[in-house]
C-alpha cells in the first residue's frame, strides 16, 4: 500500500512540474516554424522561376540552331544566295527564305548576320534576344562558318 501511495505522490509532483508550455516556448516554436516555412516557400518560388527561364533559354537555343540550319540549307542550294546583311527567316509552304532584318517567334527576336570572310567563305552569326523578366534581357549567339561546296 505504501508503494501505491508513493507512486501517486510522485505522479502528482511530476504533473505539477509539467503543467504546460511556457509563453517563451510557444513563441520560440512559432519563430522556428515561420523561418522553416519561409525557406521552403522561397525555394519553391525560385525553382518555378528557374524552370520558366530555362524553358525560354531552351527555346532561344533551338531558334538559333534552326537559323544556322536554314542558312546551311540555303548554302546547299546556291552559295551565291548568301548575301551579306542582317536577316530573319520566313517559312511559307515548307520553303525557307530570308527576310530583311529579323524575325520574331515566341516573343524572341532572331537576327541572322551574314558576312564574307572571302569569296568562298561566309561567317553566319545567329542572335536570339528576349526579355527574361522585368529587369533582365538575355541573348544567345551561335556562330558558324560556311564554305562554298561547289567544285
C-alpha positions in Angstrom: 0.0 0.0 0.0 2.8 2.3 0.8 4.2 1.7 -2.7 1.0 2.8 -4.3 0.8 6.0 -2.3 4.4 6.7 -3.1 3.7 6.3 -6.9 0.7 8.6 -6.6 2.7 11.2 -4.8 5.4 11.0 -7.5 2.9 11.4 -10.3 1.4 14.5 -8.6 4.8 16.1 -8.2 5.6 15.4 -11.9 2.3 16.7 -13.1 2.8 19.9 -11.1 6.2 20.4 -12.7 4.9 19.9 -16.3 1.7 21.9 -16.4 2.2 23.1 -19.9 4.3 25.1 -22.3 5.5 28.5 -21.2 5.0 31.6 -23.4 8.6 31.6 -24.4 8.5 28.0 -25.6 5.4 28.8 -27.8 7.0 32.0 -29.3 10.2 30.1 -30.0 8.3 27.3 -31.7 6.4 29.7 -33.8 9.6 31.5 -34.8 11.2 28.3 -35.9 8.1 27.3 -37.8 8.0 30.7 -39.6 11.6 30.5 -40.6 11.3 27.0 -41.9 8.1 27.9 -43.9 9.8 31.0 -45.4 12.8 29.0 -46.5 10.6 26.3 -48.0 8.4 28.7 -49.9 11.3 30.7 -51.2 13.0 27.6 -52.6 9.7 26.6 -54.3 9.3 30.0 -55.9 12.9 30.1 -57.1 12.5 26.6 -58.6 9.4 27.7 -60.5 11.2 30.8 -61.9 14.2 28.8 -62.9 12.0 26.3 -64.8 10.3 29.1 -66.6 13.7 30.8 -67.5 15.3 27.6 -68.7 12.3 26.9 -71.0 12.9 30.4 -72.6 16.6 29.7 -72.9 16.0 26.3 -74.5 13.6 27.9 -77.0 16.1 30.6 -77.8 18.8 28.0 -78.3 16.6 26.0 -80.6 15.7 29.1 -82.7 19.4 29.9 -83.1 20.2 26.3 -84.2 17.2 26.5 -86.6 18.7 29.7 -88.1 22.1 28.0 -88.6 20.4 25.0 -90.3 18.3 27.2 -92.5 21.3 29.1 -93.7 23.1 25.8 -94.4 20.1 24.7 -96.5 20.3 27.9 -98.5 24.0 27.4 -98.9 23.5 23.9 -100.1 21.0 25.1 -102.8 23.2 28.0 -104.0 26.1 29.6 -102.1 25.7 32.9 -104.0 22.2 33.3 -102.4 24.1 34.1 -99.1 24.4 37.9 -99.4 26.0 39.9 -96.6 23.5 41.6 -94.3 21.0 41.1 -91.5 18.1 38.7 -91.9 15.3 36.8 -90.4 13.7 33.6 -91.6 10.3 33.1 -93.2 8.8 29.7 -93.9 5.9 29.5 -96.4 4.7 26.2 -97.8 7.8 24.4 -96.4 10.0 26.9 -98.3 12.6 28.7 -96.2 13.5 32.2 -97.3 15.4 35.1 -95.8 13.5 38.3 -94.9 15.1 41.7 -94.1 16.3 42.5 -90.6 14.9 39.8 -88.2 12.0 37.6 -87.3 10.1 37.1 -84.0 8.8 33.9 -82.5 7.5 33.3 -79.0 8.5 36.9 -78.1 12.1 36.1 -79.1 13.8 38.2 -81.8 16.2 36.2 -84.1 18.7 38.1 -86.2 20.9 36.3 -88.7 24.0 38.2 -89.8 25.9 37.0 -92.8 29.4 38.4 -93.6 32.0 37.5 -96.1 35.4 36.2 -95.0 36.5 35.7 -98.6 34.8 34.7 -101.9 34.4 31.1 -100.8 33.8 31.5 -97.0 30.9 33.2 -95.1 30.5 33.9 -91.4 27.0 33.3 -90.1 26.0 34.7 -86.7 22.6 34.0 -85.3 21.5 36.0 -82.3 18.3 35.5 -80.4 17.3 38.0 -77.8 14.4 38.0 -75.3 13.2 39.6 -72.1 13.6 37.1 -69.2 11.8 39.3 -66.6 11.1 42.9 -65.9 14.7 43.7 -65.0 16.7 41.5 -67.3 17.1 40.9 -71.1 19.0 37.9 -72.4 20.8 37.0 -75.6 22.2 33.8 -77.1 24.5 33.8 -80.2 25.7 31.0 -82.3 28.4 31.4 -84.9 29.2 29.1 -87.9 31.5 29.4 -90.9 30.1 28.1 -94.2 32.1 27.5 -97.3 31.1 27.2 -100.9 30.7 23.4 -101.5 30.7 23.6 -105.3 33.8 22.5 -107.1 
